[in-house]
Amino acid sequence: MNRRRFIRQAAVVAASTTLVAHHIPSFAGTVKKPGVQLWSLPKVLEKDFKKGIASLAAMGYKEVEMYGPYPFSTPEAKRKFQSIIPSIGFSGSGFFEHSAKEVKAILSDNGMKVPSIHTDLDTLRSSAGGMAAAASVLGFTYVCLPAIPAEERTTLDDYKRLAEDFNKIGEQVKKYGMKFGYHNHGYGFKEVDGHVPLYTLLDNTDPNLVFLEMDVYWTVAGGADPITLLDKYPDRYHLMHVKDMKEKKTFSGDGGDPAQWIELFPYMTTAGSGVIDLKAIIAKAKRSGVKHFFVEQDGVADPEAALKASADYLKSI
């Protein structure tokens, strides 16, 4: 082969390789940027936040969702968290004794972002400015309510009143460039006086102000179908908690109190190893507008092993 012909063929091969590489996605799975809710490994992070985040990054996680309280949380929110420390067995939360700038640097060093945080209803109602200041440093967009306090959801009228509150919160945080999300727990799926409380709440909230985070596990435990909800409320669900269930279980009651939640903790398992059709749910969620997927596994004995297995599953689908 003469030199001119060799150079010409080499150029063709190089061009072909570049073209093929251009069409290969950087992440082969359906979920391009797998995330994790930090509630899944609080003790690990409390012991060494920097090392814990590095471990998550090594597993393949690209996003995290934080939980409160934070420095900007209301005194009442901090008091409530202090009261449950003896039962949960850890005290770390929020920025884990770091500043927002330090947290941002640690995440950036590991190629990770924080698109969403969980915070309490008191803080959502009164501390939009504090949340916005933290968002300007950390870069999160979504401020989500993980659960409605039991005393505020005893009747259908409560859910109607909450819908008004949610609209006000959504309107307030929007002024600061943020979005309000509601993360469902296990309550609100059982009919009350012929109405499903969750539907009452969602049907009376402005879809431009109140977005949703589906917890797959608690949705199934409440007796509802995740795909049906995604169909019923298209473009409302922007975030999802990915959890699996060892065997199909529903609440012993209406799912309204912590004792019923704790009963079902033992049935949580790593994503892809249980009976929930996560592959179908995630595919539907992508088509329905879900933008961020966070693995969560409450109270797992070996969080690092479990979260690695869940990350591997998300990479595989």
C-alpha positions in Angstrom: 0.0 0.0 0.0 1.5 3.4 -1.0 1.6 6.2 1.4 -1.1 8.3 -0.2 -3.6 5.4 -0.2 -2.8 4.6 3.4 -3.4 8.2 4.5 -6.7 8.3 2.6 -8.0 5.0 4.2 -6.8 6.2 7.6 -8.8 9.4 7.2 -11.9 7.4 6.3 -11.6 5.1 9.4 -11.0 8.1 11.7 -14.1 9.9 10.3 -16.2 6.8 10.7 -15.0 6.3 14.3 -15.9 9.9 15.1 -19.3 9.6 13.6 -20.1 6.4 15.5 -18.8 7.8 18.8 -21.0 10.9 18.2 -24.1 8.7 18.2 -23.2 6.6 21.3 -24.9 8.1 24.4 -22.6 8.8 27.3 -25.0 6.7 29.5 -26.6 3.7 28.0 -29.6 3.4 30.4 -33.0 5.0 30.3 -32.1 7.2 33.3 -29.3 9.3 32.0 -28.4 10.9 35.4 -29.4 8.5 38.2 -29.9 10.2 41.5 -30.2 9.3 45.2 -32.1 10.7 48.1 -29.6 11.2 50.9 -32.1 9.9 53.5 -31.0 6.5 52.2 -27.6 6.7 53.9 -27.8 9.3 56.7 -25.4 7.6 59.1 -22.7 7.2 56.4 -23.0 10.9 55.6 -23.1 12.0 59.3 -19.8 10.1 59.9 -18.0 11.5 56.8 -20.0 13.6 54.4 -17.2 14.1 51.9 -16.3 10.4 51.8 -20.0 9.4 51.5 -20.6 11.6 48.5 -17.5 10.3 46.8 -18.8 6.8 47.4 -22.1 7.6 45.7 -20.3 9.2 42.8 -18.2 6.0 42.4 -21.4 4.0 42.1 -22.5 6.1 39.2 -24.9 8.5 40.8 -25.0 12.0 39.2 -27.6 13.7 41.3 -28.6 13.9 44.9 -31.7 15.1 46.7 -31.2 16.5 50.2 -33.4 16.4 53.3 -33.8 18.9 56.1 -33.8 20.6 58.4 -31.3 23.2 57.1 -29.8 26.4 58.5 -32.7 28.3 56.8 -35.4 26.0 58.3 -37.8 27.4 60.9 -37.1 26.9 64.6 -40.2 24.6 64.8 -38.9 22.4 62.0 -35.6 22.0 63.8 -37.4 21.3 67.1 -39.5 18.5 65.5 -36.4 16.9 64.0 -34.6 17.0 67.4 -37.5 15.2 68.9 -37.2 12.2 66.6 -33.5 11.8 66.8 -33.7 9.2 69.5 -35.9 7.0 67.4 -34.1 7.4 64.1 -30.6 7.0 65.5 -28.9 9.9 63.8 -28.8 13.6 63.9 -27.2 14.7 60.6 -29.3 16.5 58.0 -29.3 19.4 55.7 -25.7 20.4 55.0 -24.2 18.0 57.6 -22.3 20.7 59.4 -20.9 22.2 56.2 -21.8 25.5 54.6 -23.8 25.6 51.4 -20.6 26.6 49.5 -18.7 23.7 51.0 -21.5 21.3 50.0 -21.5 22.7 46.5 -17.7 22.2 46.2 -17.9 18.6 47.4 -20.6 17.8 44.9 -18.8 19.5 42.1 -15.6 17.7 42.8 -17.5 14.5 42.4 -19.4 15.5 39.2 -22.7 15.7 41.0 -25.6 18.2 41.2 -28.5 18.7 43.6 -31.7 19.5 41.5 -34.1 19.0 44.4 -34.4 19.2 48.2 -36.9 18.0 50.7 -38.1 20.4 53.4 -41.0 20.8 55.8 -44.3 22.6 55.5 -43.5 25.3 58.0 -40.4 26.2 56.1 -42.2 26.1 52.8 -44.8 28.5 54.1 -42.5 31.0 55.6 -38.9 30.8 54.4 -38.9 31.2 50.6 -36.1 33.7 50.8 -33.9 31.4 52.8 -34.5 28.5 50.4 -33.7 30.9 47.5 -30.5 32.0 49.0 -29.4 28.3 49.4 -30.6 27.6 45.8 -28.4 30.4 44.5 -25.4 28.5 45.8 -26.3 24.9 45.4 -28.3 25.2 42.2 -31.5 23.3 43.1 -34.8 24.1 41.4 -37.3 21.9 43.2 -38.3 22.4 46.9 -40.4 19.4 47.9 -42.7 18.5 50.8 -42.0 14.9 51.7 -45.1 14.4 53.9 -48.1 16.3 55.1 -48.3 16.5 58.9 -51.0 14.1 60.2 -52.9 16.9 62.0 -53.3 18.7 58.7 -54.9 15.9 56.7 -57.7 14.4 58.7 -60.7 15.4 56.5 -61.4 16.1 52.8 -61.8 19.7 53.7 -58.3 19.6 55.0 -57.1 18.5 51.6 -59.0 21.3 49.9 -57.5 23.8 52.3 -54.0 22.3 51.6 -54.6 22.7 47.9 -55.0 26.5 48.5 -51.8 26.5 50.6 -49.9 24.5 48.0 -50.9 27.0 45.3 -49.7 29.9 47.5 -46.4 28.1 48.2 -46.0 27.4 44.5 -46.6 31.0 43.6 -44.2 32.3 46.2 -41.3 30.1 45.3 -41.8 30.7 41.6 -41.0 34.3 42.2 -37.5 33.2 43.3 -37.1 30.9 40.3 -37.9 27.7 42.1 -40.6 25.0 41.7 -42.7 23.5 44.5 -43.2 19.7 44.5 -45.3 17.4 46.6 -43.9 13.9 47.4 -46.7 11.5 48.1 -46.5 9.1 51.0 -48.9 6.2 51.6 -52.0 8.1 52.8 -54.6 9.8 50.6 -55.3 6.8 48.3 -58.3 5.3 50.2 -61.7 6.8 49.4 -63.3 9.1 52.0 -67.0 9.9 51.4 -66.7 8.7 47.8 -63.6 10.8 47.0 -59.9 10.0 46.9 -58.1 12.6 49.0 -55.0 12.7 46.8 -57.2 13.4 43.7 -59.0 16.1 45.7 -55.6 17.7 46.5 -54.2 17.4 42.9 -57.4 18.5 41.1 -57.5 21.7 43.2 -53.9 22.7 42.7 -52.6 24.8 39.8 -50.5 22.5 37.4 -48.3 25.5 36.7 -47.5 26.0 40.4 -47.6 22.6 42.1 -45.6 19.7 40.7 -45.3 16.1 41.9 -42.8 13.6 43.0 -44.0 10.1 42.9 -42.8 7.6 45.5 -43.3 4.4 43.7 -43.1 2.2 46.8 -45.6 4.2 48.9 -47.9 4.5 45.9 -48.1 0.7 45.5 -48.4 0.3 49.3 -51.3 2.6 49.2 -53.1 0.4 46.7 -52.6 2.7 43.7 -51.0 2.1 40.3 -48.1 4.3 39.4 -48.8 4.1 35.6 -52.4 5.0 36.1 -51.4 8.1 38.1 -48.9 9.1 35.5 -51.6 8.8 32.8 -54.1 10.7 35.0 -51.8 13.6 35.7 -49.5 14.1 32.6 -46.7 16.6 32.9 -47.4 17.0 36.7 -44.8 14.5 37.8 -41.4 15.9 37.5 -39.5 13.7 40.0 -39.6 10.1 41.1 -38.4 8.0 44.1 -37.3 4.6 42.7 -38.0 1.8 45.2 -38.8 -1.9 44.9 -40.8 -4.3 47.0 -39.9 -7.9 47.8 -43.5 -9.0 47.6 -46.7 -7.2 47.0 -47.9 -5.5 50.2 -50.4 -2.8 51.1 -51.0 -1.0 54.3 -52.9 -2.6 57.1 -55.0 0.6 57.3 -55.1 3.9 55.4 -51.4 4.4 55.4 -51.8 7.5 57.5 -49.4 6.9 60.4 -45.8 6.0 60.9 -46.5 2.6 62.5 -48.0 1.4 59.2 -45.0 2.7 57.3 -42.6 1.0 59.6 -44.5 -2.3 59.1 -43.6 -2.2 55.4 -39.9 -1.2 55.8 -38.8 -4.9 55.8 -40.3 -5.3 52.3 -38.2 -2.6 50.7 -35.5 -4.0 48.4 -32.9 -2.8 45.9 -34.3 -1.6 42.5 -34.9 -4.4 40.1 -34.9 -7.2 42.7 -38.5 -7.0 43.7 -42.0 -7.4 42.2 -42.7 -3.8 41.1 -42.3 -3.4 37.3 -39.9 -0.5 37.6 -38.8 -0.8 34.0 -42.3 -0.1 32.7 -42.9 2.6 35.3 -39.7 4.4 34.5 -40.3 4.2 30.8 -43.8 5.6 31.3 -42.5 8.3 33.6 -39.9 9.5 31.0 -42.8 9.9 28.5 -44.9 11.7 31.1 -42.4 14.4 31.9 -40.4 13.0 34.9 -37.0 14.6 34.8 -35.2 13.3 37.9 -35.1 9.8 39.3 -33.8 9.3 42.9 -33.2 5.9 44.4 -34.3 5.7 48.0 -34.2 2.9 50.5 -35.3 3.7 54.1 -33.5 2.2 57.0 -31.5 -0.4 54.9 -28.9 -2.3 56.9 -26.1 -2.0 54.3 -26.9 1.2 52.4 -23.7 1.3 50.3 -24.2 -2.2 49.0 -27.9 -1.7 48.4 -27.4 1.7 46.6 -24.7 0.2 44.4 -27.0 -2.6 43.3 -29.8 -0.1 42.6 -27.4 2.1 40.6 -26.3 -0.9 38.6 -29.9 -1.7 37.8 -30.7 1.8 36.6 -27.6 1.5 34.3 -28.9 -1.8 32.9 -32.4 -0.7 31.8 
